[in-house]
Amino acid sequence: MRVLILYANPSDKSFGDALHRKVIEALQSRHHLVDDCDLYADAFNPVMSRQERENYHDTARNLSEIAPLAGRLIAAQGLVLVYPVWNEGFPAILKGFFDRVFIPGVSFKMNADGSVTPSLENLTKLAAVCTYGADRISTFLLGDPPRRVVKRLVRAMPGHSIRCDYLAHYNMNNTTPERRARFLNRVGRAFETW
């Protein structure tokens, strides 16, 4: 299976980096083709330009700035998002990827009547591996926006039912080495079943 990993963490010394490496290792152990897109290392620009916004609905022109990334997304059979949750949301660089690459003609089709048809038909599996500074209860009370986006919006983009794993390590502000080790092992086991 061809798996696109979207990794959004600027620190190569973080627990997020260890999670990223664990995902790659587990997927490769299953002989998957891993397409690792490290948004910070690749210096991805998350800002949609004025021209991109003007071309947004024009599928003949809207790929001009992001065609290689769109091609990688369209080719993916599995999609894994690895990121920290900041301010109850995605890092800006990952949100910018959604804004700039998940566009008409890539992740969905805009119909003449304004309705939307999902178009990431190749996707059969989706996962998020993330860390939260807050605890699970506080995050739940705030609505857990990243979880909702992954489990509802992104999961709907193939237009058919797909497996969706959401692996979250809550309360990073008060975590311990033992809790991190257990979560790292859980992540490895999850991707060894892909």
Secondary structure, 3 states (H helix, E strand, C coil): CEEEEEECCCCCCCHHHHHHHHHHHHHHHCCCEEEEEECCCCCCCCCCCHHHHHHCCCCCCCCCCCHHHHHHHHHCCEEEEEEEEECCECCHHHHHHHHHHCCECCCEEECCCCCEEECCCCCCEEEEEEEECCCHHHHHHCCCHHHHHHHHHHHHCCCCCCEEEEEEECCHHHCCHHHHHHHHHHHHHHHHCC
